[in-house]
Amino acid sequence: CLSPPNIRGPMKVTSAFSLLLIAAAEAMASPRTVVVSGAGGQTGRHAFRKMLALPDEYKPVGLVRTEESRAALLEETNSPEDSVVVCDITSAEDCAKLPKFDALIIGSSAKPAPTGEMTEAGRPVFGFPNGQPEEVDWIGQKNQIDAAIKCGKDTHVVICSSMGGTDPEHMLNSIGKSTAEDGTVTGGNILRWKRKAEVYLMESGLPYTIVHPGGLLNEPGGKRELVVGVDDITEGTGSDNRSIPREDVAEVLLKSLSCPSYVNRSFDVRSKPEGEGEVTEDFEALIARLKGENCDYSLGVTGA
């Protein structure tokens, strides 16, 4: 660190030197290394690309499941070779090998897909071909949080979760469940496992932000008014719409890293329909609408 010389001259000399120190400090400041899991997915990819566009602020490292996903993301974003890493988040060993980072955005999630089977009512049956929620949304998130703990107590962890966690019987929890001949039910419960990981993060002592978006839309971001709330409540929040563009969610994830008022917060976020209300630009004002309120984890159930 530089210290000003012992000058007893005019105050303007000291002030000028202070400005020089500030400029030097800013020049030496390095961008924050931010790991983004689920970078091969749609919302994670938006967050990864947004950080690539801010090289003075962030050095993103995207985590993907396969070499194919890595090659595709590198080509699409024209990013440096070391900016995308293949990592099995369900492996504690893989996560422990990650290089030191300053912040973590958890965008990984078990992804449902049709199994090819049909219900008696003629509806497609969905499962989780790349890992059940317990593996991905609980064990996988826990492994990532443990890696963040190793990086230091100031490592900020942001989780992209989902609305619906206050309802143990939410429809999303039924996806991927199977019943054995003895009546034992296994699999599914994605929102319950996500909620368990969220509680683990809050109890870790790390600075955290937990974002519960509504239904995700593949539409451009930056064109809607966003609405925040807690505990899946929509009444009295200005809109009953329960969806939001993925790109807007990614913007909220980034603002969680740069706005101090987003630290140690857990909240829901949705959007008004495009053309209704005013487009959200002030994200400090957005979170201020909650007046310090956070989601209540005594509601709902964690785990199976």
N, C-alpha and C positions, 0 to 999 in steps of 0.2 A: 504494500500500500504506500501511496505517496503522502507525505505530510508537507504542509505549507512552510516555507522558510520563516525564520523569526524576523519578520519585517515590521517595523513600527511606523511605516509610511502611511500615506493616505488610505482610507478605507477602501477606495475604489481598486487599489492594487490587490488587496486581499480578496475582494469580491471577484475580480478578474481571475485570480488564481483558483478560487473556488469553482468558478465556471469551467476552468480548464480541467480541474479534477473530475468534475461531473462528466464532462465530455470524454475524458480518458476512461473513466469507469464504464460508461456506456459503450465505448468502443471495445473494451476488453470483455464485456459481458457476452457469454456464449449462449446460444439458443438452448432451451430446455429439451432434453431428450425425453420423448413421450412414446411409450409403447402402446400400440393400438391392436388389441386382439380382435379377431373377426374382421380383419382388414380386407379379406376376400369377399365378405358379404356386402350387402348394399349400403346399410347405414355406416358400418365401419369404413367402407371405402370412401364415403363422403367425408368422414372425419379425417382420414388419412390425406386425402387430396387437399382439403382446406388447410391443413398444417403445412403441406408441401408448398403452398402458395404464400406462406409466411415464414421464410427461411431465417429471418432475423429473430424470430420468436421461438420457433420450434424445429427440432430435428426428429421427425417421426420415424418410428420403427414399426412396420406392420407385421403382425403375426398371421400366418395362414396355415392351413392343414396340409397342403400338398405342394410338391414341386411344380405341378401344373398351374396351381393358383398363383404361386410366386412368379412364375414366368409371365403369366397373363397380367398381373398387377404391375410388374416392372415395365412391361411393354406399354400398357395403357397410360401409366403416369410418367413414363420416361424418368424414373427416379433412380438414384444410385443403387448399385448392386447390394450394398450392405443395409439398405433401408427396408428390405422385406426378408423375413426369416421364417423358415418352416419350423413350427413348434406344435407338438401335441400337448395342448393345455391340460389334458387329463393325466399327463405324466408329471409327477412332482419333480422328477429328475430333469426333464426337458425344461421346465419353468425355472428351475434352480440354475440352469446354465445361461440364462439370459444375461447380457451385459448390464451393468448398472444403469438405472434410468431415474429421471426426476419425477415423472408422473406416469400414470397408467390409465388408459381408457379401456374398460372391459366391454367390448362389443360382441363377444362370442356368445353363442346361444345354440341350444339344440334346435334343429330345424326339421319341422314335420314334412313328410312327403307321402303321397299315396302308396299303399302297399300292394295294390292290385286286387285286393279283396273288396267285397261289397257287404254292407249290412243287410239284414232281412228287409229293411225298408228301401233298399236299392241305393243307398248312399255309399260313397267311397270310404274305405277305412284308411286312416292315416297312422303312420308310425314315425320312428326316428332312426333312419338307416345309418346315420353317422354318430350315433351315441344317444343314449337316453338322457333325459334332463338331470337325473341324479349324477351321472358321470360328467356332463358338460356344464350344467348350470349350478351345481353344488361343488363337486370335487374340482372341476376345471377352474371355477372362479376362486375357490379356496387356494388352489395352487398358485394362481396369479397374485392373490393378495399376500400369500406367504413370501413370494418373490419380492413384492414391494416392501414388505417388512424388512427384508435383508438389505434393501437399498437405503434404509434410514427412516427415522421417525417422521420426517417432513415430506415423505413421498405421497403425493396427492393421488388418490384413486377415485376415478369416476366410473360408475356403473350405468350402462344403458340397460334398463330393465323393462318392465311392462306394467301398464295399469291392470287392475283385476286382482291384485294380491290380497285384498281384504276379504274376498269371497272364496272359501275353501272348495266350494262346489262349482267354481267357474268352469265354463265349457272347455277352456284351454287345458285344464287339469285332466280332462278325460282322454285327451289325445295320447295314443301310445300305450294305454293300459291294456293288460291282458289278464285273463282269469284262468288259473290252472284247474285241473279236475277236482282238486280238493277245496276249491273256492278261494284260494290265495290270489290276491290281486297284486300285480307288480307293474312297474313302469309308469310313465306319465307324470302327473303332478308338477308340471313345469313351473307354474307360478309359486308353488310351495317351496320348491328347491331354490328358485331365485331368491325368495324371501329369506331363506336360511342363510344364503351367501351374504345377503345385505346385512343381516344381523351380525354375522361374523366380521364383516368389514367394520361396522360401527363399534364393535367391541375390541377391535385391534389396536385402537389408539391412533391410527393414521388419520390425517385429514381426508375427508371423503365428500363425495357428492353422488347422490343416487337419483337418477332421472327415470320416471315411469311414463313413457310416452303412450298415447292412445294408439289406435289402429294405424299402421304405417302405410303411407301413400307413396307411390312412385311418381311424384309430381314435383315440379321445381319449387325450391325454397325461396324465402325472402319475399313472398307475395301475400302473406296472410298475417292477421293478428293472432298472436299466441295467447293461450289462456293457461294459467297455472292453478293448481289446487292440491289437495291432499286427500288420501283415503278413498279414492275413486268417486268423490262427490262432484257432480256436475251442476246441481241446482244452485242458483245464485252466483255462479261464476261468470256469467255473461254469455255462455253458449252451452248448448247441450250436445254439440258435435263432439264425438269421441275419437276423431282421427287427426292425423298430422303428417305432413310430408317428411320423408326420411331426411331430406337435406336440412330441414328446419331443426330436426332432432340433433343432427350433427353439429349445427351451429350452437345449440344450447350446450352440448358437450364441451365444445371449445370455450365458450364463455364461462363454463364452470371452472376452467383452468386459469382464466385471466381475471375474473371478478371475485374479490375477496368475500363478497356477500353470499357467494354460492358454496362456500366451504362449510362442511358439516351440516348439509341440508339434504333432505329427502322429500321429493315432491312429484306431482303428476304434471304433465304438460300435454296440451291439445292445441288445436287451432280452430278459429272460426272459418266458415267457408270463404273461399277467395271472393273478394269484393265486399265482404261484410266487415265493418270496423276499419281500423287503421293498421297498416303493416307495422309489425314490431321491429323497432330499431334500437330502443333503449332497453338493454337487458338487465341493467341494475334496477330500473323502474319495474320491470316485469317481476323479478323475484321479490321486490319490496311489497308487492300486493299481498303476499302471504303473511306479512306482519310477523315474521319470525316463526310461523307455524311449520311443523314438520309432520311427516306421516307417522301414524300411531301403530307401532308394531305389536301392540297387544291385540290388535284386530287381525283376523285371518289365522292361518296355521303355517308353520314352517316344516319342511321335510315331508316325508311320506304320510 
